C-alpha cells in the first residue's frame, strides 16, 4: 500500500490541540483523491486534447489565450468561437450531420472553470439561442487556451459564431 505522509504542520497543530489523526483513513482518502483526479485528466486527454503542435498552430494563427476572468462569478456569459478541434485537427465548423463525436471549442472568453490545481471543471452548455446546443462535459486549459470538450446536441457551429455559455449548478 502506498503511504502518504501527513504534513508536518498539521501533525504539530493537531498535537497542540490534542487531536488524534487516523493515518490509515487519511492515506486511503488521499489515494482515492489522487486516483479520481488522474482518471478525470486521463479521460480528457484520451478524448480531445491540445498537444504542443496544436497550441503552436493557435499561436501562429494569432489567436490569443482565453480570457477566463468570469470563471469565478458568472453562470452565464458570452463569447466568440475562435477554434474548433475535431478528429485531431482544427476545422471550420461542425454539425450534428457531420459528427456525433466529442470535439473541442476555444472561445475568446469564458465563464467555465477549467480543471486546475485539483479542482474539478465546470459542466454546462454552449448555446446560440435555441438553434445550437453543445453539451460541455470537460474543460481543460492548454497553454492558456481553455478547451471546452463536448458534443453537439443539435445545430451547427462555425468559426466566429457568437455564443452564450451556461454553467450547470452554482459557482463557489
C-alpha positions in Angstrom: 0.0 0.0 0.0 1.2 3.5 -0.9 1.6 5.6 2.3 1.3 9.4 2.3 2.9 11.5 5.0 0.5 13.7 6.8 2.0 17.3 6.5 4.2 18.2 9.5 2.4 21.5 10.2 -0.9 19.6 10.5 0.7 17.0 12.8 2.1 19.7 15.1 -1.1 21.7 15.1 -3.2 18.6 15.9 -0.9 17.6 18.7 -1.0 21.1 20.2 -4.9 20.9 20.1 -5.0 17.4 21.5 -6.4 16.0 18.3 -5.7 12.5 17.0 -5.2 11.7 13.3 -6.3 8.4 11.8 -3.4 8.0 9.4 -4.9 4.9 7.7 -8.1 6.8 6.8 -6.0 9.8 5.7 -3.8 7.6 3.5 -6.9 5.9 2.0 -8.7 9.2 1.3 -5.5 10.7 -0.2 -5.0 7.7 -2.5 -8.7 7.8 -3.7 -8.5 11.6 -4.4 -5.3 11.2 -6.5 -6.8 8.3 -8.5 -10.0 10.1 -9.1 -8.1 13.2 -10.3 -5.9 11.1 -12.5 -8.8 9.3 -14.1 -10.6 12.6 -15.0 -7.4 14.0 -16.5 -6.7 10.8 -18.5 -10.3 10.7 -19.7 -10.0 14.2 -21.1 -6.6 13.6 -22.7 -7.8 10.4 -24.2 -10.7 12.1 -26.0 -9.9 15.6 -27.1 -6.7 17.4 -26.0 -4.4 20.1 -27.4 -0.8 19.0 -27.8 2.1 21.4 -28.2 1.7 21.3 -32.0 -2.0 22.4 -31.8 -1.1 25.1 -29.3 1.6 26.4 -31.6 -0.9 26.4 -34.5 -3.3 28.5 -32.5 -0.5 30.9 -31.7 0.6 31.0 -35.3 -2.9 32.0 -36.3 -2.7 34.9 -33.9 -5.3 33.5 -31.5 -4.9 34.9 -28.1 -5.3 32.8 -24.9 -8.8 32.6 -23.5 -9.9 35.3 -21.1 -11.5 33.3 -18.2 -11.9 36.1 -15.6 -15.7 35.3 -15.3 -15.0 31.7 -14.1 -15.4 32.7 -10.5 -18.6 34.7 -10.7 -20.9 34.3 -13.7 -23.2 31.4 -14.5 -23.9 32.8 -18.0 -21.5 34.6 -20.3 -21.0 35.5 -23.9 -18.1 34.5 -26.2 -16.9 34.0 -29.7 -15.7 30.8 -31.2 -12.0 31.2 -32.2 -11.2 27.5 -32.9 -12.9 24.1 -33.3 -10.8 21.0 -32.7 -12.3 17.8 -34.0 -10.7 14.5 -35.0 -7.2 15.7 -34.1 -7.3 18.8 -36.3 -8.7 22.3 -36.4 -11.9 22.6 -38.6 -14.0 25.4 -39.8 -17.2 24.0 -38.3 -19.2 21.0 -37.1 -22.8 20.0 -37.3 -24.9 17.1 -36.0 -24.9 15.8 -39.5 -21.1 15.7 -39.8 -20.2 14.4 -36.3 -21.6 12.8 -33.2 -18.3 12.6 -31.5 -16.6 14.7 -28.9 -14.8 17.8 -30.1 -13.3 20.9 -28.5 -14.1 24.6 -28.7 -11.8 27.5 -27.9 -13.6 30.8 -27.1 -12.2 34.3 -26.8 -13.7 34.5 -23.3 -15.4 32.0 -21.0 -17.0 31.6 -17.6 -16.2 27.9 -17.4 -13.6 26.8 -14.8 -11.0 24.5 -16.4 -9.6 21.7 -14.2 -6.7 23.1 -12.3 -5.0 22.6 -9.0 -7.1 19.6 -8.1 -10.4 21.4 -8.5 -12.8 19.9 -11.0 -14.0 21.6 -14.1 -17.4 23.1 -14.7 -20.1 21.4 -16.9 -22.8 23.1 -18.8 -23.7 24.2 -22.3 -22.6 26.5 -25.1 -25.6 27.8 -27.0 -26.7 30.0 -29.9 -30.3 30.8 -28.9 -32.4 27.7 -29.4 -30.7 26.8 -32.7 -27.5 25.3 -31.3 -26.6 23.4 -28.1 -23.2 21.9 -27.2 -23.1 19.8 -24.0 -19.8 20.7 -22.3 -18.6 17.6 -20.5 -15.0 18.6 -19.8 -12.9 21.8 -19.6 -9.1 21.8 -19.7 -6.6 24.6 -20.2 -3.6 24.1 -22.5 -1.1 26.9 -22.8 -3.7 29.5 -21.7 -6.3 28.2 -24.2 -9.4 26.9 -22.5 -10.8 23.9 -24.4 -14.5 23.2 -23.9 -14.9 19.5 -24.7 -18.4 18.2 -25.5 -20.8 17.1 -28.2 -23.3 18.9 -30.4 -26.8 18.1 -29.2 -28.4 19.9 -32.2 -27.5 22.5 -34.8 -24.2 23.5 -36.3 -21.3 25.9 -35.4 -18.7 27.8 -37.4 -15.7 29.8 -36.5 -16.6 33.3 -35.5 -20.1 32.4 -34.1 -21.2 34.3 -31.1 -22.3 32.0 -28.3 -23.7 32.0 -24.8 -22.0 29.8 -22.2 -24.1 28.5 -19.3 -22.8 26.7 -16.3 -24.7 23.9 -14.6 -25.1 24.5 -10.9 -23.7 27.2 -8.7 -20.3 29.0 -8.6 -18.5 28.6 -5.3 
